[in-house]
Amino acid sequence: MMLSTKNKPVGGEQELGNDGHFYGLTNSGRSSLRWTVRSMCLQGKKVLLPDFVCQVVIDVLLEFDINIIFYEVKDNLVFNLPKYLQDVSAIYLVKYFGHESVSFKDAIDSSETPLIIDDVFGIEPPKVIANVHWCYFNSLRKITPISGFSQLISNKPLAQLRKNQLLEFSDFKYQAKDKKYHFLQSSIGTEDDYLSLLSSAEDLLNSCLGINEPDDKSTFLACQLYRNQLHEYGIRKQNFFTAKEQLLEGQYIDINPDFPTFLPLLLVNRDKVKRELMRYSIFLAVHWPKTTGPHSVLSESILSLPLDSRYTPIEIKRICTLIKRLDV
């Protein structure tokens, strides 16, 4: 039947145009990175990596005998890539805390070298304009209560492979999260009850060198997250602006994320502040501490302030007041 230009057909199977992308799901950023390396055929080749990066990234690349060379990331998260990249097979970009810096945008707009885009603090991929092979991945376990869920997107077909199951990892994590919930809400149990389970889970993940699929509960919770995205976004955005209003200029990196997760603090006495905050039961994470790679000034001064819906602007204000008092 020819399509009538007068009347649009109604009903039947819903149509969907091909967007030219290829999709995968795993249980973690490291699983998605392994899949990326295989899909981009990077084993034994040279990859340009930022000097401010998670040690896990370095370890995964070394699993594939990749020759790593580093570029410098400045304390405002801006970077300059080398001019000559003829022998580099891929550039590794980190979308730090969901922020697209000027240099990040330039790279995804105009790079002539294939790109690996690490967005473990984000939920949506950037629009990549550069006409090169690229792979993007995130990790919801870094920014939500979800224990094991990472999205992988590529503009070329992903390598065909059989993913493994690592159900014990998610079982341990969800047991630990439940114990922590009851400890915080009803003073049931002890901190060690959930901390030991969390440690066991991470040890299990660290010992696994495969590519693992997400568990069913994590997949279901990921669907819920996207369904409630606007509500969660509103709370996080309010906490984000509250923190920036309360802190002194120079005590944080001025980012502009699509989906706020953490505000990166830039503190003169980071370790002292982190230690003193623990006395008030405030446990702030250090993302990307020192690695086996080159020295990064950010690794010694950055601290992450969580902005998610567990916290109110009043609580964020209290934490910021303590930080201002302690960072002297």
N, C-alpha and C positions, 0 to 999 in steps of 0.2 A: 504494500500500500504506500503510495506517495504521500509525503507530508503536505497537508494543506496549509497555505500561507495565511488563510483566514481564521482557521480554528485550531487551536493547540490541542493535541490529544490529552485526554484526562484518564488517569488510572493506569493499571498495569504495573510492571516492575519499575521501581524508581531508578532514574538514570543517574550516572555519576561519571564525570569526565576524569580522565587520567591526568594526575597532577605532575607526573614525571618523577615522583619520589618513590623510594623503597623503604619499607618499615620493618623494624625488629623490636622485640621486647626481651629484656634480660632482668636478672635480679640485682644488678649493681653496675656502677660506672666502670669498674674494672672488667667485668664480663663484656660490656659494650665496647670497651677499648680493645679487648682482644679480638672481638668480632670485626671491629674497624680495621685493625692491622691486617687481618687475613683478607678482608674485602678489598683493601687498597694495595695488597701484595707488597707490604713494606718490610718483610723479613730480610735482615741483613743489609738494609739500606740506611740512608742518612735522614734523620728527622730533626728539625729545628724546634727546640723546646724552650719555654720561658724559664728563667732562673727562679721564679716564684711559682712553685708547683708542688703538688702532693707527692710524697715519696712513692706512693703506690704507682703513680704514673711512670716514674723512672723504672721501678721494678718490673712492671709489665712490659715496657719497651725492651728492657734488657732480656726478658724471656725469649724475645724474637731476634736476639743478636743485632739489634738496631744500633747504629752509630749515632749517639746523641750529641748535638752541639746546642749551646745555650745562647739565648739573647736576654738582655737586661730589661726588667720591668721596674719602672720608677715608682716612688712612693705615692703617686697619684694614679697608679695603674695604667699609665701610658707607656708605650714602648716604641723603639725604633728597630725595624728589622734590617738585617744586612742588605747591602745593595746587590750583591752577587749571590744568586741562589741556584746556579745551574746544576750543581751536584746534589741539591737537596730534594728529596722525594716527597716531603710533606712538611707543612708548617703547623705546629700545634698551637692553637689559640685557646686561652681560657677566658670565658665570660665571667670575670670575677664578680661574685655576689649579684649576678644577673645584670651587671652594668656593661653597656656598650661604650667603651671609651672611643675617642676620636681615632686612635690608631687601630682599634679593633674594627671599627666601621670601614676604615680605609682598606684593611686587609680583606674583609669579606666582599668589598665592592670591586677591588681591582687586582687581587692577587693573581699571578700567573703560575703559581705553584699550588698543588692540591692542599686542602685544608682539613685538619681535624679540629672540630669545635667542641670544647669541653664546657658544658653548662650545668655542672652538678648543683647549682643553686637556682636553676630556672625551670620553668614548666612549658615554655614555648620556644621553638627555634627562631633564630633571626632570619630575615630574608637575605639569602646569599645571592648576590648579583654576579660575583666573579664567575667566569666561564671555565671552571676547573672542577675536577672531581673533589667532592667534599663529603664528609660524614659528621653528623652532629649527634651528641648524646647528652642526657641529663641523668640525674639520680634523685628520685623523690625521697629516698631514705635519708638524705642529708638535710631535708628541709620540712619534712612532715613526719607524722607518727608511723608512716608506712615502712615496713621493714625491708622489703626487697623489690624494687621496681625501677627500671631504667628504660627510657625510650631511645631507640637508635633510628636515625633517619639519614638517608643517603640519596644523592642524585644519580647514582649508578647501582646496579644490582648488588645486593649483599651476598657474600659467600654462602653457598649452601652447606649447612652443617647440622649435626644433631646436638641439640642443647642437653645439658645434664640437669638433674634435679639436685637441689641442696636443701631439702625440706627441713632438716634439723636446724639449719641456720635460722630460718624464719620462726620455727617452733620456739627456739631459745629466746629469740628477740621478743616475740609476742608474750611469752611467759614473763620475761623480765619487765616489759612495759606494763603488764597487768599487776605485777607485784609492786612496781613503783607507784602506780595509780592508787592502789589500796594503802600503801605506806603514806602517801601525801594526803589522801583524802580522809583516811580513817585511822592513821597511825598503827596499821596492822603490819607486823613483820619488822624487818630491819633494812637498812640501806644495803647491807651485804647480800641480802636475799636476791636483789635484782642486779646489783653490780657484778656479782659472780657469774650470773647467767649472761649478762651483756658481754663480759670478758670471754666467756666460752664461745659465744656466737662469733665474735670477731676473730678469735683464734681459728675457728673452723673456716671462716671465709678466707683468712690469710693463707691457710694451708692448701686451699683449693686453687688449682691452676687452670681450671676449665672454664667453659662458657655456660652459665646456668640460667635456666628459665625462671621467671617470677612465679611465686606460689599463688594459689587461687585467692587467698585472703587479701594479699597485697594488690592483686589485679582488681578485685572488687573495690577495695578502699581507694585505689587510684581513680576509678570511675566516679566514686563519691566526691573526691577532691575536685575534679573538673566540673562536676555538677554544682558544687557549692563555691566555685572559684570566686565569684563576684563578692559574696559575703566575706570570705576569708581575706580577699584583697582589700576590702574596705577597712577592716581592723588593722591589718598590717600597715597600710598606708598611713593611718592615723598614728600608729606607734612610731613609724618612720619619721614623720614630721615632728612629733613630740621630742624624739631623741635629738634631732638636729637643732631644735629650738633650745634645748636644755644644755647641750654641750658647748664648750668653747670652740671657736674657730681653731682649726689645727688639731683638734682631738679626734677627728674622724675624717675619713676620705669622702669627699662629696660625690656620691654616686647617684644615678638616676635609673633605678631598676624598673622593669615592667611589673614585676611581682616581688615586692620586698620580702626578704628572708632574714638577712642579718645586716646590721650597719657595721662596717669595718671601722673599728676604733684605731687611732694611730697615737700611741701613748709613749711618753718619754720613759716612764718607769713601768712598762707593761707587766713584767713578772711580779713586781711588788704589788701593783694594783690587783692583779689576778689572785694573788695569795691573800691579800687583805679582804677582798670581796668574799672569799670562802667563809670568813668569820660571820658573815651575814647570810650564809646559805645561798650565795650567788655564785654559780659555777659557769663562767664564760669560757668558751672554747677558743683554742688557738688553731685556726685553720692554716694549713701549710707551714708547719714549723720547719726547722733546719733539715736539710736533706743531704744526701751524699753528693749533690751537685754543687755549683758555685755558691758563694755567699750571697744572700739577699738581705738587704736592710729591712725589708718588710717582715721577714721571718722573726725578727727580734723585737718588733714594735707593734704588730697588729694583734687585735683581740676582737672577737665577734660578739656583737650584742644582738640577741634573738628578738625578732619583732612579731612573732606569730600570735595567734589568737588565744594562747594560754595566758597572755599578759594584757593588762589594761594600760592606758596612758599614764594612770597614776603610778603604777608599778615601774613603768619605764622611766618616769620622772625621778622616782626615788633612786633607781640604780644610777642614773646620770648624775644626780647630786652627789652620790658617794664617789663616783669616778672623778668628778671635778675636785673633790676634797682630797682624794688619795693620790692623784697623779701630780705630785709636787716634789 
